[in-house]
Amino acid sequence: MAGVSSAAGTARPWWKARGGRLGESKLPYSRDWEQLLEDAGLVSADLRSEAERDARLLAAVGLLRLKSPQYRPILVQRVLIPVEAELRIAALFGDPVEPDQPGPDMSAMPWEPEFAFVRDTRTGLSLDDLVRMNRFLAEGGRSRPMVPIKERSVQIFGDEKRLDALLVAAPFRTGRISPATLRCTQVFEPFGWRRGPNPEGPVLVLENAATWDSYGRWNEQARQFSAVVYGKGLVFAEAAGRLVDVFQEIGGARPVEYFGDLDPPGLEIPCRASRKLQALGYAGVAPHLGSYRWLLEVGTGCEGVWEGDAVSEEGLHWVGELADPVRLLFRRGQRLAQEHVGWELLSQTLRSPDAAGAAS
């Protein structure tokens, strides 16, 4: 698993630097992200993507902090282990310096059917964690109601963040067990959004906060959208299901359109969000082509940083008729920030019916 490999790659030099005295330093330990991936042998686009996803999950529960380059919040530049998280990291991944010691005979323990696989499979989970989850099922957990994951975590472990952290371990990643096994669900933050003046119009999702603010103001007069939603970067890729909350408030499902940065990660976000919505029985996410046309017309490309094979055909197919100019942009090694389409440009379209119509 890429996430465990990258975590181990960070943990070994971190543990050595701390000399076993965890939680006593005044400064967090940090590593350059690219160097970390190289040291861990994670060189392919798939492994790098998986490692980043796991790192963001660990960051979401406070076990890591991720630093991004200025003006490039979607990229990871450095990984830091907060001093206050060191003991939790050690408990989750163990001592990376000491060789593995013989463990207990897992086959001799009374596992519930859901955990029978641990008898002959390495799990990456501690015996204590496995025993606590197994006990939950043995004591009637299957009949418990579905609750948010942090509520179940505090019941099982006495730590509301523990179960979130365990989701990067192999049994959860491979689907042998899931939060549903423990009768809980992940709860993502609700989206910030503005109701639009066109109740029958589509819902527009914007990747970044500044563009969301400008489009919200613009929509009050352009009257194109039933709601303008702040996708919060990568959050939208994982939490697209929270659009159901917006649908309920505006009177039912509407088509969902998206506008974000033109770079490979920026196209991956709506593709992943589209799969999430489709799994819930809704239509997928479509590009707001008018905005992307504007971006290609007025934007000034800057250097992009990504692996050559990170440019997916799925993302290029998603932008439809704009695939060729976007492909050319990427081949030049450039990206376009969506902020090029800002309030000054949008406000000009309000005075130009032809330009406003081009956005639809």
C-alpha positions in Angstrom: 0.0 0.0 0.0 1.4 3.3 -1.1 0.3 5.3 2.0 2.0 2.8 4.4 5.1 2.9 2.3 5.3 6.7 2.3 4.5 6.8 6.0 7.2 4.3 6.7 9.6 6.4 4.6 8.9 9.4 6.8 8.8 7.4 10.0 12.2 5.8 9.8 14.4 8.9 9.7 11.9 10.8 12.0 12.2 8.0 14.6 16.0 8.1 14.3 16.1 11.9 14.5 14.0 11.8 17.7 16.1 9.1 19.3 13.0 7.5 20.7 12.1 10.7 22.6 8.8 11.3 21.0 6.6 14.3 21.7 9.5 16.2 23.4 10.8 18.4 20.5 9.8 22.0 20.0 9.7 21.8 16.2 7.8 19.3 13.9 9.8 16.9 11.8 9.5 17.6 8.1 10.4 15.9 4.8 10.4 17.2 1.2 7.5 15.4 -0.5 9.3 14.5 -3.8 12.3 13.2 -1.9 10.0 11.2 0.3 8.3 9.5 -2.7 11.7 8.8 -4.3 13.1 7.3 -1.1 10.0 5.1 -0.7 10.2 3.9 -4.3 6.9 5.4 -5.3 7.7 6.6 -8.8 4.6 5.7 -11.0 1.7 8.1 -11.3 -0.7 5.5 -9.7 1.5 5.0 -6.7 2.1 8.7 -6.3 -1.6 9.5 -6.5 -2.3 6.8 -3.9 0.4 8.1 -1.6 -1.0 11.6 -1.8 -4.5 10.4 -1.1 -3.3 8.6 2.0 -1.2 11.6 3.1 -4.2 13.8 2.8 -6.3 11.4 4.8 -3.7 11.3 7.6 -3.6 15.1 7.5 -7.4 15.3 7.8 -7.2 13.5 11.1 -4.2 15.5 12.4 -1.5 12.9 12.0 0.4 14.9 9.3 0.5 18.5 8.1 1.0 19.2 4.4 2.7 22.3 3.0 1.9 23.5 -0.5 3.9 25.9 -2.8 2.6 29.5 -2.8 -0.4 29.9 -5.2 -0.5 26.1 -5.7 -2.6 24.8 -2.9 -3.5 21.6 -4.7 0.2 20.4 -4.7 2.2 18.9 -1.8 5.6 20.3 -1.2 6.5 19.1 2.3 5.2 16.7 4.9 5.4 17.5 8.6 4.7 15.3 11.6 3.3 17.6 14.3 5.0 17.1 17.7 1.6 16.5 19.3 0.9 13.7 16.8 4.1 11.8 17.3 2.8 9.4 19.9 -0.2 8.6 17.8 1.9 8.0 14.7 4.1 5.6 16.7 1.1 3.7 18.0 -0.3 3.4 14.5 2.8 2.4 12.6 5.0 1.0 15.3 8.7 1.3 15.7 10.1 1.5 12.1 13.7 0.9 13.4 13.2 -2.3 15.4 12.8 -5.6 13.4 9.4 -7.2 13.5 8.9 -9.4 16.5 6.9 -12.7 16.5 3.3 -11.9 17.3 0.6 -13.8 18.9 -1.0 -16.9 17.2 -3.9 -15.1 15.4 -5.4 -18.4 14.3 -6.1 -19.4 17.9 -8.2 -16.4 18.7 -12.0 -16.3 18.6 -12.6 -13.9 15.7 -16.0 -12.9 14.5 -16.7 -13.9 10.8 -16.0 -10.3 9.6 -12.4 -10.6 11.0 -11.7 -14.2 10.2 -9.2 -13.1 7.6 -6.7 -12.0 10.2 -5.9 -15.6 11.0 -3.8 -15.9 7.9 -3.3 -12.3 6.6 -1.0 -9.6 7.6 -3.2 -6.6 8.3 -0.9 -3.7 9.3 -3.2 -3.2 12.3 -2.3 -3.6 15.9 -3.7 -6.5 17.9 -5.3 -4.0 20.3 -7.2 -2.3 17.4 -8.3 -5.6 16.0 -9.5 -6.9 19.3 -11.5 -3.8 20.0 -13.3 -3.8 16.7 -13.9 -7.6 17.0 -15.3 -7.1 20.5 -17.7 -4.5 19.2 -19.2 -7.0 16.8 -19.2 -9.8 19.3 -21.2 -7.7 21.8 -24.0 -6.9 19.4 -22.5 -4.3 17.2 -24.2 -5.6 14.0 -27.6 -4.4 15.3 -26.4 -0.9 16.2 -27.7 2.0 14.1 -25.5 3.7 11.6 -23.7 6.7 13.1 -20.9 9.1 12.1 -17.5 7.5 12.1 -16.1 9.7 14.9 -19.0 8.8 17.2 -18.3 5.1 16.7 -14.6 5.6 17.0 -14.9 7.2 20.5 -17.2 4.2 21.5 -14.7 1.6 20.3 -11.4 3.2 21.0 -12.0 6.1 23.4 -10.5 8.3 20.6 -12.7 10.0 18.1 -9.9 10.2 15.5 -8.6 6.6 15.7 -10.9 5.0 13.3 -10.3 7.7 10.7 -6.6 7.0 11.0 -7.1 3.3 10.5 -8.8 3.7 7.1 -5.4 3.8 5.4 -4.6 0.2 6.7 -4.8 -2.7 4.2 -8.1 -4.3 5.4 -10.0 -1.1 4.9 -8.2 -0.1 1.7 -8.8 -3.6 0.1 -12.5 -3.7 1.2 -12.1 -6.7 3.6 -13.8 -4.4 6.2 -15.3 -1.0 5.9 -16.8 1.7 8.1 -20.1 0.0 7.4 -18.8 -3.2 9.1 -18.7 -1.2 12.3 -22.0 0.5 11.6 -20.7 3.9 10.8 -20.2 6.3 7.9 -17.6 9.0 7.0 -19.1 12.4 7.4 -17.6 15.1 5.2 -17.9 18.8 5.8 -20.9 20.5 4.2 -20.3 22.8 1.3 -20.4 26.5 1.4 -23.0 27.7 -1.2 -25.2 30.5 -2.4 -28.7 30.1 -3.6 -29.1 31.5 -7.2 -32.0 33.5 -8.7 -32.7 30.8 -11.3 -34.4 27.9 -9.4 -34.4 25.6 -12.4 -30.8 26.3 -13.5 -27.9 23.9 -13.0 -25.7 23.9 -9.9 -22.2 25.3 -10.5 -19.3 24.1 -8.4 -16.1 26.2 -8.2 -12.7 24.8 -7.1 -11.4 27.8 -5.3 -12.8 30.3 -2.8 -12.0 33.6 -4.6 -13.7 32.4 -7.9 -16.7 31.1 -5.9 -17.1 34.5 -4.4 -16.9 36.3 -7.8 -19.3 33.8 -9.5 -21.8 34.2 -6.7 -21.9 37.9 -7.2 -22.0 37.5 -11.0 -24.9 35.0 -10.8 -27.1 37.4 -9.0 -27.4 39.4 -12.2 -26.5 36.7 -14.8 -29.2 34.4 -13.3 -27.8 31.2 -14.7 -27.5 28.9 -11.7 -29.8 27.6 -9.0 -26.8 27.5 -6.6 -23.1 28.4 -6.7 -21.1 25.9 -4.5 -17.5 26.2 -3.1 -15.9 22.8 -3.8 -12.9 23.6 -1.6 -10.3 22.0 -3.9 -9.8 18.3 -3.4 -12.6 18.1 -0.9 -15.2 18.1 -3.7 -13.6 14.9 -5.1 -14.4 13.0 -1.9 -17.4 14.8 -0.6 -19.5 15.2 -3.7 -22.3 13.4 -2.0 -22.9 16.4 0.2 -24.5 18.0 -2.9 -27.6 16.1 -1.9 -27.9 18.6 1.0 -28.0 21.4 -1.6 -30.5 19.6 -3.8 -32.8 19.3 -0.8 -32.7 23.0 -0.2 -33.3 24.1 -3.8 -36.2 21.7 -4.4 -34.6 18.7 -6.0 -31.7 17.4 -8.1 -30.3 19.7 -10.8 -27.5 19.2 -13.4 -24.1 19.8 -11.8 -21.4 21.8 -13.7 -17.9 22.4 -12.6 -15.2 25.0 -13.2 -11.6 24.7 -11.8 -8.0 25.1 -12.6 -6.8 23.7 -15.9 -4.1 21.3 -14.8 -4.2 17.5 -14.4 -5.1 17.5 -10.7 -7.8 20.1 -11.5 -9.4 17.8 -14.0 -9.1 14.8 -11.7 -11.3 16.5 -9.1 -14.6 16.6 -11.1 -13.9 13.1 -12.6 -13.7 11.6 -9.1 -16.7 13.7 -7.9 -18.7 12.5 -10.9 -18.1 8.9 -10.0 -19.3 9.6 -6.5 -22.5 11.2 -7.6 -23.2 8.5 -10.2 -22.8 5.8 -7.4 -25.6 7.6 -5.5 -27.9 7.5 -8.6 -27.4 11.0 -9.8 -26.1 12.3 -13.1 -22.4 13.0 -13.3 -20.5 16.3 -13.2 -20.2 18.2 -16.5 -17.7 21.0 -17.3 -19.0 24.5 -17.5 -17.6 25.0 -20.9 -18.2 28.7 -21.1 -15.9 29.3 -18.2 -13.2 27.0 -19.5 -13.4 28.8 -22.9 -12.9 32.1 -21.2 -10.0 30.7 -19.2 -8.3 29.4 -22.4 -8.9 32.8 -24.1 -7.7 35.2 -21.3 -5.4 33.0 -19.1 -1.7 33.3 -19.1 -0.2 29.8 -18.7 2.4 29.2 -16.0 4.7 26.3 -15.5 3.0 23.2 -14.2 4.6 20.5 -12.0 3.3 16.9 -12.6 4.5 13.6 -13.9 4.2 13.2 -17.6 1.7 10.3 -17.3 -0.4 12.2 -14.8 -2.3 13.7 -17.7 -5.2 11.3 -17.9 -7.3 10.6 -20.9 -10.3 10.6 -18.6 -9.7 14.2 -17.7 -9.2 15.3 -21.3 -12.3 13.4 -22.3 -14.3 15.2 -19.5 -13.6 18.7 -21.0 -15.2 17.5 -24.3 -14.8 19.8 -27.2 -12.0 21.7 -25.4 -9.8 18.5 -25.2 -7.4 19.5 -28.0 -6.4 23.0 -26.7 -6.2 21.6 -23.1 -4.0 18.7 -24.3 -1.7 21.3 -26.1 -1.5 23.4 -22.9 -0.4 20.4 -20.9 2.1 19.3 -23.6 3.7 22.7 -23.2 4.1 21.9 -19.5 1.7 24.7 -18.5 -1.4 25.2 -16.4 -4.1 27.9 -16.0 -5.4 29.1 -12.7 -9.1 29.6 -12.7 -8.7 33.0 -11.0 -7.9 34.4 -14.5 -11.7 34.4 -14.9 -12.4 36.8 -12.1 -14.8 39.6 -11.2 -13.5 42.1 -13.6 -14.1 39.8 -16.6 -17.4 38.5 -15.2 -18.7 42.0 -14.6 -17.9 43.0 -18.2 -20.0 40.2 -19.5 -23.0 41.6 -17.7 -22.8 44.6 -20.0 -22.3 42.4 -23.1 -25.2 40.1 -23.8 -23.2 38.2 -26.4 -20.4 37.5 -24.0 -22.8 36.5 -21.2 -24.5 34.1 -23.6 -21.1 32.5 -24.4 -20.8 31.4 -20.8 -23.8 29.1 -21.0 
